[in-house]
Amino acid sequence: MAIALKIKNFILTAFLVLSPAIAFSSITYQSIQLDHSKDLKSFKRVKEGPFDPAGSYVLESGDGQIIKVTYEDLKNKNVKEMKNSFQRKILQFSLLFEQRSSPYQGAITVNTECFEKEALKKKVVSKEGTLSVVFDTKATRNFAYGKCDGESVTYFSKYFVVLCEKQAQLFDVKYFAKNKKDLEGAEVKCLR
């Protein structure tokens, strides 16, 4: 009876781990692994957009989900300089969501704010040889963060800044989707 129960539990556990509804898909680029709950094989590589840095790695799914990856080679920097580059990226992104004054002086000077700062959620992960930060936020229809363009159409986004110390590379990874639930399982890890 105990053996039958153990076999039944093993089969149930194997089903839960291998079930397609729960399975995650992964692809590698440079020295990182991109994970998603959606099958990443359905994403096709496309040419970078007009506002993407040259050499961006851009993937698009048939249903409008987009992944954009850029990286910076830090091989000529020491660990302290690499961490400073990592912190600079985080600060630059965070400042996009701060209140700022209108560029016009005089009576029309007001503070502007495009997306609520409270909607910007940050999670910091530090593992041996890896530093990463993920922001859950929104982006405009042009994939811009913190920009006022008068459009109500937005994407939900996960923005990762990942420093792979061993490989001396700094990555920006941006997942975009029309529905927030489509970002479930979006992760980025440094390869060992």
Buried (B, 14 or more C-beta within 10 A) or exposed (E): EEEEEEEEEEEEEEEEEEEEEEEBBEBEBBBBBBBBBBEBEBBEEEEBEEEBEEEBBBBBBEEEBBBBBBBBEBEEBEEEEBBEBBBEBBEEBBEBBEEEEEEEEEEEEEEEEBBEEEEBEEEEBEEEEBBBBBBBBBBBEEBBBBBEEEEEEBBBBBBBBBBBBEBBBBBBBBBBBEEEEBBEBBBBBBEE
